[in-house]
C-alpha cells in the first residue's frame, strides 16, 4: 500500500529526519520515493521593467544538488529514489506529479510554530489534503528537548512506534483501518483505538464494534487499548494522543455526518490543524 511515496520539499529543517523516519516502510513494500521540488510560479518575481532578476538555471542547479543530498539518505537503505523539479503553481504541480506517478502516499506538512509557540498548518498542506486522491501524511516536529540550556524542536524518528486510530465506523474510517496491519511490519507494537461517539444511544453498538476490533488487532500481534470519546471529537482525539504519547494518528478524511461527508471533514481538518502529532489522513 506504500509502494511509491511522493515527498515534496522546500528543504525545510526536518526534511532529512522525516525521510529517514519513513525508510522503514521498505519492510511494508516501499519501492520508490519521488523527491519533488517545485519552482512555485506564484511565489517568486521575474524580471519586469528592470526589477528582480530570477536566474532559473541557477535555481534548478541548486535544487538538484539539494535533492541529491536528501536522496543519499535513502539510497543506503536500498530504496529507489527519483528526483524531479517542476515549475508552476505549487499545489497543482504536487497533485499533478502524484497523479502521473500513481503514488501511494504524499508526505506533506512540516509545520513550524507561530510566535505563541503553537503549531500551524499552512494553506499548502490544507489544499493538498483537500484535493489529493492519495492518503496524505502530515509530518510534524513533535518532540522538544533541552540541549546545552536551550529548548530545541526535534522530529521523532520512531514514527510508527505507537498509533492512535480514530474511527466513527464510517466507510472512510474503515479504509483507514486497513492500513493498521501494514504498520505491524514496520515495528508498531501498540494501537490506541479511539471511537468517536456521536450519540449516547449508540454506545452499546460502539462497544461491540470496539471489542471486535480489539480482538482482531490483538490476533494480529498488537497491544490494544480501546477508548470511547465524548465531547468535541478533535479535542478529545488530540488530548488522548498527547496523554498516550502516540507517535502517529491515523484517521479517515471524513466521517458519517452530512457536514463530514465532504472530501475534507471538519473533524479530521481540526485534528491535523491542532495536533502536535503527525497525522495520516486516508481518503
C-alpha positions as a printed NumPy array, in Angstrom:
array([[  0.   ,   0.   ,   0.   ],
       [  3.056,   2.264,   0.201],
       [  4.936,   1.218,  -2.935],
       [  5.59 ,   4.745,  -4.178],
       [  5.772,   7.858,  -1.98 ],
       [  5.834,  11.465,  -3.134],
       [  7.941,  13.74 ,  -0.944],
       [  7.578,  17.417,  -1.971],
       [ 10.209,  19.52 ,  -0.288],
       [ 11.398,  23.08 ,   0.105],
       [ 14.4  ,  21.713,   2.02 ],
       [ 12.918,  22.541,   5.393],
       [ 14.722,  21.907,   8.644],
       [ 13.163,  18.478,   9.28 ],
       [ 13.177,  17.105,   5.725],
       [ 16.077,  14.708,   6.248],
       [ 14.696,  13.448,   9.577],
       [ 11.29 ,  12.761,   8.043],
       [ 12.823,  10.905,   5.109],
       [ 14.783,   8.7  ,   7.48 ],
       [ 11.646,   8.012,   9.527],
       [  9.721,   6.653,   6.522],
       [ 12.592,   4.46 ,   5.32 ],
       [ 11.286,   1.605,   7.475],
       [  8.292,   1.361,   5.132],
       [ 10.566,  -0.716,   2.91 ],
       [  9.503,  -3.606,   5.129],
       [  5.904,  -2.874,   4.104],
       [  6.568,  -2.78 ,   0.381],
       [  8.054,   0.669,  -0.234],
       [  9.979,   0.562,  -3.51 ],
       [ 10.437,   4.164,  -4.545],
       [ 10.419,   7.686,  -3.142],
       [  9.961,  10.599,  -5.523],
       [ 11.642,  13.762,  -4.257],
       [  9.952,  16.812,  -5.756],
       [ 10.973,  20.444,  -5.71 ],
       [  8.502,  22.858,  -7.269],
       [  9.623,  26.23 ,  -8.592],
       [  6.467,  27.975,  -7.473],
       [  5.358,  30.468, -10.127],
       [  3.016,  32.009,  -7.587],
       [  5.834,  32.595,  -5.144],
       [  8.574,  34.475,  -6.951],
       [  9.057,  37.55 ,  -9.148],
       [ 10.538,  37.502, -12.618],
       [ 12.433,  40.343, -14.228],
       [  9.927,  43.039, -15.149],
       [ 10.914,  46.575, -16.125],
       [ 14.37 ,  46.229, -14.631],
       [ 13.082,  44.686, -11.407],
       [ 14.155,  41.484,  -9.646],
       [ 16.342,  39.181, -11.765],
       [ 15.486,  35.478, -11.44 ],
       [ 18.188,  33.029, -12.549],
       [ 16.136,  29.932, -13.369],
       [ 19.134,  27.781, -14.313],
       [ 20.832,  28.544, -11.011],
       [ 17.656,  27.707,  -9.074],
       [ 17.35 ,  24.355, -10.874],
       [ 21.019,  23.527, -10.333],
       [ 20.924,  24.407,  -6.627],
       [ 17.687,  22.499,  -6.09 ],
       [ 19.013,  19.364,  -7.793],
       [ 22.131,  19.431,  -5.629],
       [ 19.966,  19.594,  -2.51 ],
       [ 17.682,  16.829,  -3.783],
       [ 20.703,  14.629,  -4.391],
       [ 21.828,  15.271,  -0.821],
       [ 18.469,  14.117,   0.516],
       [ 18.459,  11.107,  -1.791],
       [ 21.676,   9.741,  -0.304],
       [ 19.922,   9.07 ,   2.996],
       [ 17.551,   6.588,   1.327],
       [ 19.875,   5.021,  -1.244],
       [ 21.79 ,   3.442,   1.62 ],
       [ 18.519,   1.797,   2.684],
       [ 18.102,   0.142,  -0.708],
       [ 15.08 ,   2.251,  -1.638],
       [ 14.699,   3.566,  -5.167],
       [ 14.95 ,   7.351,  -5.458],
       [ 13.858,   9.696,  -8.196],
       [ 14.469,  13.452,  -8.045],
       [ 12.231,  15.778, -10.015],
       [ 11.94 ,  19.538, -10.474],
       [  8.663,  21.037, -11.676],
       [  7.621,  24.588, -12.372],
       [  4.161,  26.041, -11.866],
       [  1.638,  26.652,  -9.054],
       [  2.899,  24.694,  -6.042],
       [ -0.165,  22.635,  -5.107],
       [ -1.158,  21.964,  -8.712],
       [  2.301,  20.617,  -9.54 ],
       [  2.37 ,  18.401,  -6.454],
       [ -1.023,  16.912,  -7.278],
       [ -0.145,  16.544, -10.962],
       [  3.012,  14.621, -10.087],
       [  1.109,  12.455,  -7.621],
       [ -1.439,  11.545, -10.288],
       [  1.06 ,  10.943, -13.094],
       [  3.269,   8.764, -10.902],
       [  0.308,   6.973,  -9.279],
       [  1.77 ,   7.447,  -5.8  ],
       [  0.512,   5.584,  -2.743],
       [  1.19 ,   8.403,  -0.292],
       [  2.057,  12.096,  -0.222],
       [  4.18 ,  13.379,   2.646],
       [  3.294,  16.986,   3.435],
       [  3.19 ,  19.448,   6.282],
       [  6.36 ,  20.037,   8.205],
       [  4.737,  22.875,  10.134],
       [  6.569,  25.387,  12.215],
       [  5.463,  27.12 ,  15.389],
       [  3.973,  30.569,  15.453],
       [  5.019,  33.382,  17.764],
       [  2.811,  31.929,  20.515],
       [  4.555,  28.56 ,  20.259],
       [  1.642,  26.763,  18.637],
       [  1.892,  24.584,  15.535],
       [  0.035,  25.755,  12.488],
       [ -0.975,  24.129,   9.205],
       [ -0.187,  26.182,   6.14 ],
       [ -2.593,  26.65 ,   3.253],
       [ -0.413,  24.438,   1.048],
       [ -0.898,  21.398,   3.282],
       [ -4.597,  22.126,   3.639],
       [ -5.106,  22.318,  -0.125],
       [ -3.089,  19.157,  -0.767],
       [ -5.281,  17.182,   1.626],
       [ -8.462,  18.662,   0.198],
       [ -7.635,  17.76 ,  -3.4  ],
       [ -5.404,  14.702,  -3.177],
       [ -6.791,  11.304,  -4.101],
       [ -3.95 ,   9.586,  -2.252],
       [ -3.509,   9.422,   1.53 ],
       [ -1.507,  12.291,   2.997],
       [  0.955,  12.025,   5.865],
       [  1.162,  15.36 ,   7.675],
       [  4.559,  15.238,   9.338],
       [  5.088,  17.389,  12.405],
       [  8.029,  18.167,  14.667],
       [  6.633,  16.889,  17.936],
       [  9.487,  16.476,  20.36 ],
       [ 11.096,  19.164,  22.482],
       [ 14.489,  18.581,  24.064],
       [ 16.85 ,  20.716,  26.091],
       [ 20.329,  20.838,  24.58 ],
       [ 23.019,  22.988,  26.177],
       [ 20.452,  25.037,  28.049],
       [ 18.239,  25.658,  25.028],
       [ 14.929,  24.005,  24.184],
       [ 15.075,  22.752,  20.598],
       [ 12.438,  21.109,  18.44 ],
       [ 13.06 ,  17.655,  17.025],
       [ 11.222,  15.302,  14.705],
       [ 10.615,  11.933,  16.313],
       [ 12.221,   9.336,  14.055],
       [ 10.233,   6.448,  15.524],
       [  7.14 ,   7.423,  13.553],
       [  5.279,   4.109,  13.762],
       [  6.048,   3.192,  17.359],
       [  2.531,   3.67 ,  18.748],
       [ -0.544,   4.541,  16.704],
       [ -3.854,   6.133,  17.58 ],
       [ -6.596,   5.025,  15.198],
       [ -9.671,   7.277,  15.346],
       [-12.922,   5.845,  13.998],
       [-16.645,   6.503,  13.773],
       [-17.098,   3.293,  11.719],
       [-17.718,   5.29 ,   8.54 ],
       [-16.534,   3.839,   5.202],
       [-13.638,   6.284,   5.159],
       [-12.579,   5.276,   8.676],
       [-12.769,   1.636,   7.642],
       [-10.424,   2.333,   4.737],
       [ -8.004,   3.862,   7.222],
       [ -8.266,   0.73 ,   9.391],
       [ -6.88 ,  -1.4  ,   6.56 ],
       [ -3.527,   0.343,   6.96 ],
       [ -3.045,  -0.879,  10.526],
       [ -1.757,  -4.405,   9.718],
       [  0.889,  -2.831,   7.481],
       [  2.321,  -0.93 ,  10.426],
       [  2.908,  -4.174,  12.312],
       [  5.543,  -4.933,   9.665],
       [  7.417,  -1.722,  10.438],
       [  7.553,  -2.087,  14.202],
       [  4.233,  -0.82 ,  15.57 ],
       [  3.55 ,  -2.668,  18.801],
       [  0.6  ,  -0.762,  20.253],
       [ -2.622,   0.643,  18.822],
       [ -4.95 ,   3.007,  20.655],
       [ -8.489,   2.781,  19.276],
       [-10.492,   5.975,  19.714],
       [-14.191,   5.502,  18.957],
       [-15.891,   8.834,  18.357],
       [-19.32 ,   8.587,  19.964],
       [-21.786,  10.986,  18.368],
       [-24.96 ,   9.755,  20.115],
       [-25.291,   8.289,  23.61 ],
       [-27.814,   5.755,  22.301],
       [-25.12 ,   4.275,  20.076],
       [-22.767,   3.432,  22.967],
       [-23.659,  -0.282,  23.191],
       [-23.21 ,  -0.777,  19.466],
       [-19.927,   1.117,  19.63 ],
       [-18.704,  -1.067,  22.493],
       [-19.455,  -4.202,  20.479],
       [-17.528,  -2.893,  17.482],
       [-14.642,  -1.834,  19.717],
       [-14.449,  -5.294,  21.273],
       [-14.453,  -6.967,  17.855],
       [-11.752,  -4.642,  16.512],
       [ -9.675,  -5.073,  19.644],
       [ -9.777,  -8.846,  19.211],
       [ -8.856,  -8.547,  15.535],
       [ -5.837,  -6.353,  16.245],
       [ -4.669,  -8.461,  19.184],
       [ -4.759, -11.51 ,  16.934],
       [ -2.554,  -9.564,  14.502],
       [  0.004,  -9.096,  17.293],
       [ -0.766,  -5.612,  18.621],
       [ -1.214,  -4.473,  22.185],
       [ -4.553,  -2.669,  22.071],
       [ -6.228,  -0.058,  24.285],
       [ -9.77 ,   0.995,  23.317],
       [-11.413,   4.286,  24.291],
       [-14.835,   5.812,  23.721],
       [-14.589,   9.571,  23.258],
       [-17.347,  12.04 ,  24.069],
       [-17.228,  15.786,  23.598],
       [-15.592,  17.761,  20.827],
       [-14.115,  14.959,  18.674],
       [-10.967,  16.747,  17.507],
       [-10.156,  17.978,  21.012],
       [-10.661,  14.53 ,  22.522],
       [ -8.586,  12.827,  19.829],
       [ -5.706,  15.247,  20.322],
       [ -5.991,  15.041,  24.113],
       [ -5.84 ,  11.247,  24.008],
       [ -2.934,  11.308,  21.557],
       [ -0.965,  13.514,  23.947],
       [ -1.869,  11.536,  27.07 ],
       [ -0.959,   8.21 ,  25.473],
       [  2.162,   9.678,  23.842],
       [  1.39 ,   8.19 ,  20.449],
       [  3.751,   8.671,  17.531],
       [  1.093,   8.856,  14.803],
       [ -2.657,   9.459,  14.421],
       [ -4.423,   7.508,  11.658],
       [ -7.896,   8.542,  10.545],
       [-10.202,   8.931,   7.562],
       [-10.593,  12.264,   5.844],
       [-14.33 ,  12.462,   6.558],
       [-16.926,  10.773,   8.704],
       [-20.555,   9.788,   8.937],
       [-22.345,  13.086,   9.259],
       [-23.602,  15.303,   6.449],
       [-21.077,  18.01 ,   7.272],
       [-18.25 ,  15.456,   7.395],
       [-19.376,  13.939,   4.108],
       [-17.141,  16.257,   2.124],
       [-13.615,  15.446,   0.992],
       [-12.042,  17.323,   3.908],
       [-14.131,  16.816,   7.019],
       [-14.241,  19.275,   9.877],
       [-13.05 ,  16.734,  12.475],
       [-10.049,  15.482,  10.505],
       [ -9.191,  19.007,   9.431],
       [ -9.079,  20.228,  13.022],
       [ -7.144,  17.199,  14.238],
       [ -4.474,  17.968,  11.633],
       [ -4.545,  21.66 ,  12.46 ],
       [ -4.227,  21.36 ,  16.226],
       [ -2.409,  18.069,  16.78 ],
       [  1.174,  18.035,  17.999],
       [  1.483,  14.556,  16.49 ],
       [  1.903,  13.512,  12.846],
       [ -1.375,  12.531,  11.181],
       [ -2.049,  10.085,   8.354],
       [ -5.234,  11.177,   6.548],
       [ -6.769,   8.395,   4.446],
       [ -9.225,   9.164,   1.652]])
